[in-house]
């Protein structure tokens, strides 16, 4: 008699290293070379375990061994160590980013747990994952501690448990040191795959990749600052099919958004596609906005627009300047919020 148990997708790479692999188990632990991958607890002592085509197979049972033993139990234990996942390269918004998965659970970063601003998180090449069960947090959850690229500690919680404390930013996909946006790792046809060390590039290969960064006075937790420069063209100002950045739920306030190029470049034109979901939500094109460029540590104004455009790029032209960053100071309409779908410069 053969019992088979389906190995979950999130665990399969641990057990299916070969088409058929056999391990002996004694007292719930492996005695073979791959010890620790899986444990089977039961009432039958020493057994053979075979993994085949995504199934764990228990072949020890026969009619005589089962006689007089029912009911019986069998327990499988799967490893739950944190793993970094990368998305398919066609998911442009996630290029150069990873998500953390522990067993079947996806994790996220909330601002309430982290000193590093969520939009600036960048995992260290070796994040040094540590698991910590917090009985006092959200009814009891396993949190994951890891390292930011600058050495500061980060805390991630299960995605299902977010948004139950202080309001603030949240992110599932965060940047990863050594992971290039320009040359993403091959992921074949999978929607996402586990990040392995060989997918990270040496620092000297990334020196010439200027890493642009967008920051803002505020960004709604379910939006993305990266959406501002992800290259996805809007169909109109109310396009909900592409990522966006909004200042919701700030209304009628003065806000700002900055684009740091990562290195100096010459620019003479800037175009902004404003988000406006009239008839569906409460975001509108702003009342006015001013474009400035960074000169040393100071911001110098270039152009002010008093009648922003809807359903089209709002473009300003100016004498060429060399700068490392641009900034937009925005006055939202009274009683309304606003946002950006795309920002370009030439």
N, C-alpha and C positions, 0 to 999 in steps of 0.2 A: 504494500500500500504506500502511495506517495502523496505527501501533502505539499502544495505549492503556495507561496505567498508572494504577491506582487511587490517588488521593491519600488518605492516612489521615485519619480523623476529626479527629485532633489537629492536623492541618495545614490542613484544608479552608478555614477562614475566611481563610487567607492568599491562597488562589489563586482562590476562587470569588466574588470581589467582583461579578462580572457573569456572566450566563449564558454568554457567549462573550467571552473576552479573548485577544488575540494579542500575543505578545512575540517580538522577534527576539533570538537568542542568538549571540554571537560569542566564541569561546575560553572557553566555559563561563560567560559572564556576560551578564546582560541589558543591552541597549542602550536599552530603553524607559523609560517614566516610573516603572514599578514595579520598577526594578532591585533585585536582591538577594533577591527573594522565592523564586526557585528557580534552580538551575543544572543544566544537562544537559551531560554530557561524553560525547563520542563521536568517531568518526573522520570526521565528515561536514561539519565546519565550520559555516557559517551556515545556521540552520534556523528554521522557524516552530514555535512551541509554542502549543497551544490548550488551555485548561482548559474543560471542559464536563461538566456533571452529575457532578462529583466525579472526573473523569478528566483526566489530562494526555495530550494527543494529539500524536503526532509524525507529521507528514504529509510529510516530506521524502523518505522512502524510495520507491523504485520499483525495478523489476527491474534496470534498467541500473545504478543506483547501488549495488546490492548485489552485482552480478556481480564475482566474484573477490575479494570483501572478507571473506567468511566465514572463520573465525568473527569476530564483532565484539562489542563491548561498548557498553552505554549505562549511565551512572550518573546517578542523581537525588540531589540534595542538598536536604534540607529544613531550614528554620531550626529551632533548638532553644532559642530564648530562653525563660526562665522566664515562666510565666503564672500568675495567681491565678484559681482556680476557686471558684464558689459553688454550694452544693447547692440542690436543690429546697426551697422553703419548708416543705413538709410534713415534711422531716427536721428536727424540732424541735431536736435536739441540736446541729445545725450552724448555727442562726440566728446571724447576726453573725460567722460564721467563714469562713475561706478555706482552701483547700488549694493547694499549689504543684505545678504540673505543668511538666515540661520535656520537650518532645517527647512520646513515649508513656509517660514515666516519672513516677510520682507520688513526691514527696519527703516526708520527715518530719523532725522535730526530736527529737534525743536529748539527755538531760541531760548526758551525758559531753562534748558539744561546746559547751554553752551555759552562760554565767554566769546568765542569766535563768532562774528556775524555770520548767519547761515549762508548768505550769498558769497562769503569769502572762504568757506570751508574748502580745504584741499588736503586730502588724505596723504600722509607720509608714504613714501615708497614701501616701507615696512610699517604698517599701522599698529602692530603689537596689540592685537585684539585681546581683550580680557572680558570674561563674562561675569556678571554680578547680579545675583537675585535680590531684588528690592521688594521685600514684603510690604513695606509701607507705601509703595508707589502704585497708584492706579489699581488697587486691589491685589497687587502682587505680580510683578513682571520681571523677566530677565532682561537687564540692560546690557549693552555692549559698550565698553570703554575702548578708545583707540586714540591714535596720535594724529594731530594735524601736521602739515609739512613744516610749520614753524616750531613744533615741539609741544604746543599746547594740547591739553587733553580734551577729547570730544566724548560726548555721550549720545548713544542712539537708543531709541525705544522701538518696540514693535509698532508697525504702521497702524494696526487696528486700534492702538491706544492713544493716538495723538488727538490734540484739540480738546483736552479735558482739564486744562489748567489755565495759565495766563495766555491772553491773546498774543500772537507773535508769528514770525516766519517759520516755515517748515520746508524741508527738502528731503526727497528720497534719493535723487540722483545728484551726486556731488563730484567735484573735480578730484582727480587722482594724479599725484606727482609721478612723472615719467610716462604718462599716457597722452599720446599726441592727438590733437584734433584733426590735423591735416592728413595723417596716415594711420587711420584706425586699424586695429588688429582684425584679421580675417575671422569671421564668425560663421562661415558657410551659410546655410539657410536657416539657422536657428534665430529665434527672436532675441535671445540673450544667451550668453555662455559664461562660464566661470573664468575670471581673470587669473592668468598664471604668470609667474615672474618673467618668462621669456617674452611676454607681450609688452613689458615696460621697456622704454628706450633709455640708453645711457644719457646722462646729463649733457654731454658734449654734443649729442645729436639734436638736442632740443634748444641749444643756445640761440639759434637763429629764428626760432619760432616766437615771435612777439605774442604774448598772451594777453589779448584784449580782455578788459574787465569792465562790467557795467555796475555802477552803484547808484542808489537813489535815496531820497529822504524817507521814502516808505514804499513798500511793495506788498500787496495783498498776498497772504500766505499761500493761496492756491495758484498764484501766478508765477511767472519766471522772469527774472532780470535778463537771463540769456536770450529770451525771446526777442528782445530789442534788436539784437544783431545776429539772428540765426539765419538770415537770408531767405526766409519764407515770405513770398509776396502776398499781400492781402488782396482779396477780391473787392472789399469795400471796408469802410470804417467799422461796420458791425460784424466783421468776419469772426465767427466763433469756432471755425474749423482749424485755426492755427494758434500756436501759443501766443500769449500776450502778457504785458506788464501793466498793472493798473495801480492807482493810489487808493483804491477802495479800502476802508470806507471813509477816507478823508474827503471832505466836501468844502468847496469854496476857499480852500487854503492855498498858501504859497508852497510849492514843492520844487524839487530839483532832481535832475538825473545827469550822471556824468559817465563819459565813455573814455576810459584810459586805454590808449592804444598799445601800451607796453614798450613802445619806442617812438622816437620822433618821426613825424611824417608831415609832408606838405599837404595842406587842404585849402580849397577855395570854394567849396560848395557843400551844403549839408541839407538833407531831406528827411523829414519826419512824417510818418503815416500815423495819424492820431486814431485812437480807439473811441468810438461813439456808438453806444447801443440804444439809441433813442427808440422807444416803443417796446423795449425788452428789459432794459435796466436803467441805471442812473448815472452812467458815464457819458460825458459830452466832450467835444473838442474844447480846449481851454479858452479862456477869455483872451489871453495873450501869452507870449513866450519870448525869451531873450536868449540868444546863442552867444556864448563866450568861449575863448580859448585860453589854455593855460600858458602863462609866461613866467617861468621860474616857479615861484610859489603863489603867484597872483593870478586871478581870473580877469581877463580883459574882454569887455563886450564887443561883439561884432555886428549883430543885427537884432532888432526887436520887431516882432510881428504882432499887430493888433487885431488882425482878422484871420485867424487860422482856418485852414481848409478842411473840409470833410470829404471822404471818399476819394481822396487823391493825396499825393505827396505834397507836403508843405515845404517848398524849397527856397533856400536863401543862398545868394551868391555874394562873395566878398573878395577883396584882394588876398592873394595867397599868403598864408602864414605857415610857419613850421612850428609844430607843437606836439606834445605828448598826450594831450587830452582835450576834449570838448565838454561843455556843460550847457544844459538848458535849464533856465529858471522859468518856472511855470506858474501862472496865476489861474487857478481853476475857476470855473463859473460859479456864481453864487448858488449854493444849495446842491451843487453837482460835483461828482468826482470826475476822473479822467484817466487816460492811459495811453500807452504807445504800442503799436503793432510792429513797426519796423523803423530803423534809423540807419541812414546811409551817409557817407561823406566821400568826397572826391577831391 
